[in-house]
Structure formats: C-alpha cells, structure tokens
Amino acid sequence: MTDPPVKTLSDAEKVRRLPWYYAHSGCNAVFSALTWFGPVFVLFLSELGLPKTRIGIVLSFLPFSGMLALVIAPTVARLGVKRVFIACWGIRKVVTACLLLTPWVLSRYGADGAFYYVLICMALFAVLRATAETGWYPWALEIVPAAVRGRMYGVNNVIGLLATSTALLIASRILDESQGLTPYLLLLGLGVGAGILCVIFAFPIPGGAPGRFRQTAHWQAMREALSDRKLVLYLIYSALTMVTMQAVFAAFVPLLMKDEVGLPSSRIVLLEVAGSAVGVLSSYAWGWWADRKGTSPLRLVLLLLGALPVLWMLLPRQHEWSFFCALAIACVAGATYTGWWITDQRMLYVNIVPEDRRTEYLALYYAWIGFVGGCGPLLAGSLLDGFSALRGNWGFLRIDPYTPLLAGSVAAITVSALVLQRLRVRLAREPLAT
C-alpha cells in the first residue's frame, strides 16, 4: 500500500528550511562523537576493563535494534514521523546522561556490574534510536529536493565533520591532561548538552505529518519491495560494506592503534580529527561529483575502502613514525568515508527508493543494515579475543590478532564491489526510483 497524500512543499521552501537541518546535524555530530558513536566511547569501554568480546556485545546493540523497523514502521508513520523522531531523540539524551553514573556502579558492583549497567543503557538507547530513525529515513526523503541531494549531503557533511573535528580536538586535549574515567565523564556531559540542542533544532524542519497505514498492507508491501531486484542487490552490497566499516573500521581500529601501534588515547582521537578535516575539504566535491555522475564515484570509494585494511596491516608498530603514518592513513580514510556516505545515500534515495513506497523500502533497508551491523561487532570482538595469542611475521608484515580481521575486510569489500557492478548495470537499464 502506498503512502497517503500529504501537504506538498515546493523545492524552494525545502531549500529555505535546510539551515535548520544543518544545525540539527551539526549538534548531532558533536553528540555522536562524544558519546556512543566515536572513539571516545570505545576507549571508555576499554578503560572500564572490558574484554573485546564484551565491547563487541555492547556495540552490537545499536545496529541490531534497527530490525525493529520492520515491525514499527506503520505505527511510526501513522503517528507522524517527525513527532516520533523528536520524542525518541529527546528521551535518548536522558538515557545517555545515565552513563555518568557508571563509575559509581563500577566502584560498588565491580567490572561485571559496570558491564551490565552500560549494556542496559545501550539497549534502551538503541531502541529509542531505532524508533526515531525509522521515522527519520522517510522524513529525510520528504524534506530534501532530489536535484540537490548530493550537494546537500556535501554541505551537511562539511558542517557535521567540522563539528566532529572541534569536539574531538577538545576531547583529545581533555584526555591528554587527565587520567582514569574522569575525562570520559566530562566528555559525555558535553555530548549530552549538544544532543539537547540537536533536538531543539529539529522542531522547525518541515514535513513528517501523520499518515494512515494498515499492518497487513504493510507486510504485503514489504514482500513486494523484496521482489525489486535493485533493492536486493543494494542490500547485499550495503551489508558487505556496512559490516566492514562498522565492525572493523569504526569499532576496533581505535583499539588496534592503542593495543598494537602503541598510540595514547589523545593521539588516537587526533587521528579522527584529521580524518574529519579531510572529510570537510572533500565533502562538497564528492556531492558535486555524485550529482553529475550518479553512482560512478562509488567505484573509487570501494577501491580506497579495500586499500585501507592493507595500509593498517603495513603500519609500523611501536615506532617513532607510527603516529605520522597513522595520520596519513587517517586522512585517506576520512576522504573515503565521506565519499562513501554521500554517494551511497544519494544512490539509495534517488535510484533505489520510490518516493511513494518509501516507508516499506526504508524500513527494510534500516532493519537489514541493523542486522548485519550488529553481527559485525559480535564476530569481530570474538575473533580478536580468539586470536589474542596470534603473533609472528610474514616477510615484512607483522602478524597480530587484528590481521585476520583486516584480511577479512579486504575480501568483503572485494565482493561488495562485484555486487555494486551488477547493480549499476541494472540501474542503467531502468529509470530512476523518483
């Protein structure tokens, strides 16, 4: 069943309201960098003394919760995607603030108690996030004109990455000057403050009105969507790419830098700053290229994504040049991540998702990337603990517990590139989804 008719905004009106969208995204970037999504949170879990398997369990809750979208999408649409998004986006800031009590839990109940406390907070946050983002994806399709979507993502990435870079620079300074859990608590508090501003800035964004949906029609529409060959190919390609980026690049590369390369936490955060800075410089160019060439830039993006694990495997360990080499790789990674996000999201919204069937398509997309993204940290954390004793040399290559994980990433990206090529051939034969 298709979405019901809603009040149509002109493209000019949508463009006039975009500054609110940018302000919302900038504050959300600060919140994300200082709390659940950046290297600060992974290092915080490590500081609590959690093994990598448990870190993987905690991190898996966020993507796994996305599977709720399959069930709740009709209800969210019926209540109003904007209304649901703002409510859940606000409540999750309260849940995040509860992390400030972790040191007390640690002192009273030990490492096991702290683990289960953080896990409960993460579970609550993940459910709220999944519910909110089930509404956000169709809302985002409504408020941004298709003709400028690539450039909008470019500008939005510049703002978001500038905000992220500023937040992480502050985080690096705080972590450099303090020890223990205290600096992490200060950063979490700053992140919650930015998150509250993020919610406030969402109110003036237009669209997101309630609609009427029947649950039975929703499930039928889901089955019909899965008969779309373009969507299936896209889901396979995105699964291989997302699981690599979330499970390896975002979650465990900071621990690689800490455990094997020997960098302090403050310098690990600086690597994220460097990547964000390069992302800022490249964002608009990626958006402009995507608007002109469609999916073509993704070939270069996947080539660079496949090269990153190789560069990390070749990175000097415990050497005076380690940081500078890691800094160079971080710059390549920053440009690559930005290019992937802009070109991939443009392809999703412009080429894959029909506007009149956005609810079921985007619910399937969000649930699927949640499932594969949740499996990734679980598998990666267990793999790292399982290979914890792996040490050796193969020629000039240093073998350590991270080597199997990085080698598997290269294989996943290679298969992803092959699937993307088949998808591009099919897209060339069919009209745009919009």
C-alpha positions as CSV (number, residue, x, y, z in Angstrom):
1,M,0.0,0.0,0.0
2,T,1.4,3.4,-0.9
3,D,1.8,6.4,1.4
4,P,-1.3,8.6,1.7
5,P,-1.2,12.1,0.2
6,V,0.4,14.8,2.4
7,K,0.9,18.5,2.0
8,T,3.4,19.1,-0.7
9,L,6.2,21.6,-0.1
10,S,7.8,23.4,-3.0
11,D,11.5,22.8,-3.6
12,A,12.2,26.5,-2.8
13,E,10.5,26.1,0.6
14,K,12.5,23.0,1.3
15,V,15.8,24.7,0.5
16,R,14.9,27.7,2.7
17,R,14.4,25.3,5.7
18,L,17.7,23.5,5.2
19,P,19.7,25.6,7.6
20,W,17.6,24.1,10.5
21,Y,18.5,20.7,9.1
22,Y,22.2,21.6,9.0
23,A,22.1,23.0,12.6
24,H,20.4,19.8,13.8
25,S,23.0,17.6,12.1
26,G,25.9,19.7,13.4
27,C,24.8,19.3,17.0
28,N,24.0,15.6,16.5
29,A,27.6,15.2,15.2
30,V,29.0,16.6,18.4
31,F,26.7,14.3,20.5
32,S,27.7,11.3,18.4
33,A,31.4,11.9,18.6
34,L,31.5,12.4,22.3
35,T,29.1,9.6,23.3
36,W,28.0,6.3,21.7
37,F,29.5,6.5,18.2
38,G,33.0,7.9,18.3
39,P,36.4,6.6,19.5
40,V,35.8,8.2,22.9
41,F,33.1,5.6,23.8
42,V,35.2,2.7,22.7
43,L,38.2,3.9,24.7
44,F,35.8,4.5,27.6
45,L,34.7,0.8,27.5
46,S,38.4,-0.2,27.3
47,E,39.1,2.0,30.4
48,L,36.4,0.1,32.3
49,G,38.4,-3.0,31.7
50,L,36.0,-4.8,29.4
51,P,37.4,-7.5,27.1
52,K,36.9,-7.1,23.4
53,T,34.2,-9.7,23.2
54,R,32.1,-7.7,25.7
55,I,32.9,-4.4,23.9
56,G,31.6,-6.1,20.7
57,I,28.4,-7.2,22.5
58,V,27.8,-3.6,23.7
59,L,28.4,-2.1,20.3
60,S,26.2,-4.7,18.6
61,F,23.1,-3.4,20.3
62,L,23.0,-0.2,18.3
63,P,22.7,-1.8,14.8
64,F,20.7,-4.9,15.9
65,S,18.0,-2.6,17.2
66,G,17.4,-1.4,13.6
67,M,15.5,-4.7,13.0
68,L,12.6,-3.1,15.0
69,A,11.9,-1.0,11.9
70,L,10.2,-4.0,10.2
71,V,7.6,-4.0,13.0
72,I,7.2,-0.4,14.0
73,A,7.3,1.4,10.6
74,P,3.5,1.5,10.1
75,T,2.9,2.8,13.6
76,V,5.6,5.4,13.3
77,A,4.2,6.6,10.0
78,R,0.7,6.7,11.4
79,L,1.7,8.7,14.5
80,G,3.8,11.1,12.4
81,V,7.5,10.5,11.7
82,K,8.5,14.0,12.9
83,R,6.6,13.6,16.2
84,V,8.0,10.2,16.9
85,F,11.6,11.2,15.9
86,I,11.7,14.2,18.2
87,A,10.2,12.4,21.2
88,C,12.6,9.4,21.0
89,W,15.6,11.7,20.1
90,G,14.9,13.6,23.2
91,I,14.4,10.7,25.6
92,R,17.6,9.1,24.5
93,K,19.6,12.1,25.8
94,V,18.3,11.2,29.3
95,V,19.4,7.6,28.8
96,T,22.9,8.8,27.7
97,A,23.1,11.0,30.8
98,C,22.7,7.8,32.9
99,L,26.2,6.8,31.7
100,L,27.6,9.4,34.1
101,L,26.7,7.0,36.9
102,T,29.0,4.3,35.6
103,P,31.9,5.0,37.9
104,W,29.6,4.6,40.9
105,V,28.3,1.3,39.6
106,L,31.9,0.2,38.9
107,S,33.0,1.0,42.5
108,R,30.0,-0.7,44.0
109,Y,29.5,-3.7,41.8
110,G,32.8,-4.2,40.0
111,A,33.6,-4.7,36.3
112,D,30.7,-7.1,35.8
113,G,28.2,-4.7,37.3
114,A,29.5,-1.9,35.2
115,F,29.3,-4.0,32.0
116,Y,25.6,-4.9,32.6
117,Y,24.8,-1.3,33.6
118,V,26.3,0.0,30.3
119,L,24.6,-2.8,28.4
120,I,21.2,-1.8,29.8
121,C,21.8,1.9,29.0
122,M,22.9,0.9,25.5
123,A,19.8,-1.3,25.0
124,L,17.4,1.5,26.0
125,F,19.3,4.0,23.8
126,A,19.4,1.6,20.9
127,V,15.6,1.0,20.9
128,L,14.9,4.8,21.1
129,R,17.4,5.4,18.3
130,A,15.9,2.7,16.1
131,T,12.4,4.0,16.6
132,A,13.5,7.6,15.9
133,E,15.4,6.7,12.8
134,T,12.6,4.5,11.4
135,G,10.8,7.9,11.2
136,W,13.9,9.9,10.1
137,Y,14.6,8.0,6.9
138,P,11.3,8.6,5.2
139,W,11.2,12.1,6.6
140,A,14.6,12.9,5.1
141,L,13.3,11.8,1.7
142,E,10.5,14.2,2.0
143,I,12.4,17.3,3.0
144,V,15.3,17.4,0.6
145,P,14.8,18.0,-3.2
146,A,16.2,15.2,-5.3
147,A,18.0,17.5,-7.7
148,V,20.3,18.9,-4.9
149,R,20.5,15.9,-2.7
150,G,24.2,15.1,-3.4
151,R,25.2,18.7,-2.8
152,M,23.1,18.9,0.3
153,Y,24.9,15.8,1.7
154,G,28.2,17.5,0.8
155,V,27.3,20.7,2.7
156,N,25.8,18.7,5.5
157,N,29.0,16.6,5.8
158,V,31.1,19.8,5.9
159,I,29.1,21.0,8.9
160,G,29.0,17.7,10.6
161,L,32.7,17.0,10.2
162,L,33.6,20.5,11.3
163,A,31.5,19.9,14.4
164,T,33.0,16.5,14.9
165,S,36.6,17.8,14.5
166,T,36.0,20.5,17.0
167,A,34.5,18.1,19.5
168,L,37.3,15.6,19.1
169,L,40.0,18.3,19.4
170,I,38.5,19.2,22.7
171,A,38.3,15.5,23.6
172,S,42.0,15.0,22.7
173,R,43.0,17.9,25.0
174,I,41.0,16.7,27.9
175,L,42.2,13.1,27.6
176,D,45.8,14.3,27.4
177,E,45.5,16.3,30.6
178,S,43.6,13.8,32.7
179,Q,43.7,10.1,33.6
180,G,41.1,7.5,34.5
181,L,37.4,7.8,33.9
182,T,37.0,11.5,34.9
183,P,37.8,12.9,31.4
184,Y,35.4,10.5,29.8
185,L,32.6,11.6,32.1
186,L,33.2,15.3,31.2
187,L,33.1,14.5,27.5
188,L,29.9,12.5,28.0
189,G,28.3,15.5,29.7
190,L,29.3,17.9,26.9
191,G,27.9,15.4,24.4
192,V,24.5,15.3,26.2
193,G,24.4,19.2,26.1
194,A,25.0,19.2,22.4
195,G,22.3,16.5,22.0
196,I,19.7,18.6,23.7
197,L,20.4,21.5,21.2
198,C,20.1,18.9,18.4
199,V,16.5,18.1,19.5
200,I,15.6,21.8,19.7
201,F,16.8,22.4,16.1
202,A,14.7,19.6,14.7
203,F,11.4,21.3,15.5
204,P,11.5,23.9,12.6
205,I,12.3,21.2,10.0
206,P,9.2,20.8,7.8
207,G,7.2,17.7,6.8
208,G,6.8,14.5,8.7
209,A,3.0,14.6,9.1
210,P,1.0,11.6,10.3
211,G,-0.4,9.1,7.8
212,R,-2.7,6.1,7.8
213,F,-1.3,2.6,7.3
214,R,-2.7,-0.9,7.8
215,Q,-0.4,-3.5,9.2
216,T,-1.5,-6.2,6.8
217,A,-0.9,-3.9,3.8
218,H,2.5,-3.0,5.3
219,W,3.7,-6.6,5.3
220,Q,2.4,-7.2,1.8
221,A,4.2,-4.1,0.7
222,M,7.4,-5.4,2.3
223,R,7.2,-8.7,0.3
224,E,6.6,-6.7,-2.9
225,A,9.6,-4.5,-2.2
226,L,11.8,-7.5,-1.8
227,S,10.8,-8.6,-5.3
228,D,12.6,-5.5,-6.6
229,R,16.0,-6.8,-7.9
230,K,17.6,-3.4,-7.5
231,L,16.8,-3.3,-3.8
232,V,18.0,-6.8,-3.2
233,L,21.4,-6.1,-4.9
234,Y,21.7,-2.8,-3.0
235,L,21.0,-4.6,0.3
236,I,23.7,-7.2,-0.4
237,Y,26.2,-4.5,-1.4
238,S,25.4,-2.3,1.6
239,A,25.6,-5.3,4.0
240,L,29.2,-6.2,3.0
241,T,30.3,-2.5,3.1
242,M,28.5,-1.6,6.3
243,V,29.6,-4.6,8.3
244,T,33.2,-3.8,7.3
245,M,33.0,-0.1,8.2
246,Q,31.1,-0.6,11.4
247,A,32.7,-3.8,12.8
248,V,36.3,-3.1,11.8
249,F,37.0,0.5,10.8
250,A,34.8,2.4,13.4
251,A,34.7,-0.1,16.3
252,F,38.1,-1.7,16.5
253,V,40.7,0.3,14.6
254,P,41.0,2.7,17.6
255,L,41.8,-0.4,19.7
256,L,44.3,-1.5,17.1
257,M,46.0,1.9,17.4
258,K,46.1,1.5,21.2
259,D,47.0,-2.2,21.6
260,E,49.4,-2.8,18.7
261,V,50.6,0.5,17.3
262,G,51.1,1.9,20.8
263,L,49.4,5.3,20.5
264,P,47.9,7.1,23.6
265,S,44.2,7.8,23.7
266,S,44.7,11.6,23.0
267,R,46.6,10.8,19.7
268,I,44.0,8.2,18.7
269,V,41.4,10.9,18.9
270,L,43.6,13.2,16.9
271,L,43.5,10.7,14.1
272,E,39.7,11.0,14.0
273,V,40.2,14.8,13.9
274,A,42.5,14.6,10.9
275,G,40.1,12.3,9.1
276,S,37.2,14.6,9.7
277,A,39.2,17.6,8.5
278,V,39.9,15.9,5.2
279,G,36.3,14.9,5.0
280,V,35.3,18.5,5.3
281,L,37.6,19.5,2.5
282,S,36.3,16.8,0.2
283,S,32.6,16.8,1.0
284,Y,31.3,19.3,-1.5
285,A,33.5,17.8,-4.3
286,W,32.0,14.3,-3.5
287,G,28.5,15.8,-3.6
288,W,29.1,17.7,-6.8
289,W,30.6,14.6,-8.5
290,A,27.7,12.4,-7.3
291,D,25.1,14.8,-8.7
292,R,26.9,14.8,-12.0
293,K,27.9,11.2,-12.3
294,G,25.5,9.3,-10.1
295,T,26.9,6.0,-8.9
296,S,30.3,6.2,-10.7
297,P,32.2,7.7,-7.8
298,L,31.4,4.5,-5.7
299,R,34.0,2.5,-7.8
300,L,36.8,4.7,-6.5
301,V,35.3,4.7,-3.0
302,L,35.3,0.9,-2.8
303,L,38.8,0.7,-4.2
304,L,40.0,3.0,-1.4
305,L,38.0,1.1,1.2
306,G,39.7,-2.1,0.2
307,A,43.1,-0.4,0.4
308,L,42.7,0.8,4.0
309,P,43.0,-2.6,5.8
310,V,46.2,-3.2,3.8
311,L,47.6,0.1,4.9
312,W,46.7,-0.6,8.5
313,M,48.4,-4.0,8.3
314,L,51.6,-2.4,7.0
315,L,51.5,0.4,9.6
316,P,54.8,0.4,11.8
317,R,54.2,-0.9,15.3
318,Q,55.7,0.8,18.4
319,H,57.8,3.1,16.2
320,E,58.5,6.8,16.3
321,W,57.0,7.2,12.9
322,S,53.9,5.2,13.8
323,F,51.7,8.2,14.6
324,F,52.6,10.1,11.4
325,C,52.0,7.1,9.2
326,A,48.7,6.5,11.0
327,L,47.9,10.2,10.5
328,A,48.4,9.8,6.7
329,I,46.1,6.8,6.6
330,A,43.5,8.6,8.7
331,C,43.4,11.4,6.1
332,V,42.8,8.8,3.3
333,A,40.1,7.2,5.5
334,G,38.4,10.5,6.1
335,A,38.0,11.3,2.5
336,T,36.9,7.7,1.7
337,Y,34.3,7.6,4.4
338,T,32.9,10.9,3.3
339,G,32.8,9.9,-0.3
340,W,31.1,6.6,0.5
341,W,28.4,8.2,2.7
342,I,27.5,10.9,0.2
343,T,27.4,8.7,-2.9
344,D,25.8,5.7,-1.2
345,Q,23.0,7.8,0.3
346,R,22.3,9.6,-2.9
347,M,22.0,6.3,-4.7
348,L,19.7,5.0,-2.1
349,Y,17.3,7.9,-2.2
350,V,17.5,8.8,-5.9
351,N,18.0,5.4,-7.6
352,I,16.7,2.7,-5.3
353,V,13.7,4.0,-3.2
354,P,10.5,5.0,-5.0
355,E,9.1,8.1,-3.2
356,D,5.5,6.7,-3.0
357,R,6.8,3.5,-1.3
358,R,9.5,5.0,0.9
359,T,8.1,3.6,4.2
360,E,8.5,-0.1,3.3
361,Y,11.7,0.3,1.3
362,L,13.5,2.3,4.0
363,A,12.2,0.1,6.8
364,L,13.7,-2.9,5.1
365,Y,17.0,-1.0,4.5
366,Y,17.2,0.1,8.1
367,A,16.4,-3.3,9.5
368,W,18.8,-5.0,7.2
369,I,21.8,-2.8,7.9
370,G,21.0,-3.1,11.6
371,F,21.1,-6.9,11.4
372,V,24.4,-7.1,9.6
373,G,25.9,-4.2,11.5
374,G,25.0,-6.0,14.8
375,C,26.6,-9.3,13.7
376,G,29.8,-7.4,12.8
377,P,30.9,-6.2,16.2
378,L,30.0,-9.6,17.8
379,L,32.0,-11.5,15.3
380,A,34.9,-9.1,15.3
381,G,35.2,-8.9,19.1
382,S,35.1,-12.7,19.4
383,L,37.6,-13.0,16.6
384,L,40.0,-10.7,18.3
385,D,39.8,-12.5,21.7
386,G,40.1,-15.8,19.9
387,F,43.3,-14.7,18.1
388,S,44.7,-12.8,21.1
389,A,47.8,-15.1,21.1
390,L,48.5,-14.7,17.4
391,R,52.0,-13.3,16.9
392,G,54.6,-13.5,14.2
393,N,56.0,-12.1,11.0
394,W,55.4,-12.9,7.3
395,G,58.2,-11.2,5.4
396,F,57.9,-7.5,6.3
397,L,54.3,-8.0,7.5
398,R,53.7,-8.1,11.3
399,I,51.1,-10.7,12.2
400,D,48.9,-9.9,15.3
401,P,45.3,-10.5,16.5
402,Y,44.0,-7.8,14.1
403,T,45.4,-9.4,11.0
404,P,42.6,-11.9,10.3
405,L,40.0,-9.2,10.8
406,L,41.7,-6.8,8.4
407,A,42.2,-9.5,5.8
408,G,38.6,-10.4,6.0
409,S,37.7,-6.8,5.4
410,V,39.6,-6.8,2.1
411,A,37.6,-9.8,1.0
412,A,34.3,-8.3,2.0
413,I,34.9,-5.1,0.1
414,T,36.0,-7.0,-3.0
415,V,32.8,-9.0,-3.1
416,S,30.9,-5.7,-2.4
417,A,32.5,-4.1,-5.5
418,L,31.4,-7.0,-7.6
419,V,27.8,-6.8,-6.4
420,L,27.8,-3.0,-7.0
421,Q,28.9,-3.5,-10.6
422,R,25.8,-5.7,-11.2
423,L,23.6,-3.1,-9.5
424,R,25.0,-0.3,-11.7
425,V,24.3,-2.3,-14.8
426,R,20.7,-2.8,-13.7
427,L,20.3,0.8,-12.8
428,A,21.5,1.8,-16.2
429,R,18.6,-0.2,-17.8
430,E,15.9,1.2,-15.6
431,P,14.5,4.7,-14.8
432,L,15.2,6.5,-11.5
433,A,13.2,5.5,-8.5
434,T,11.9,9.0,-8.1
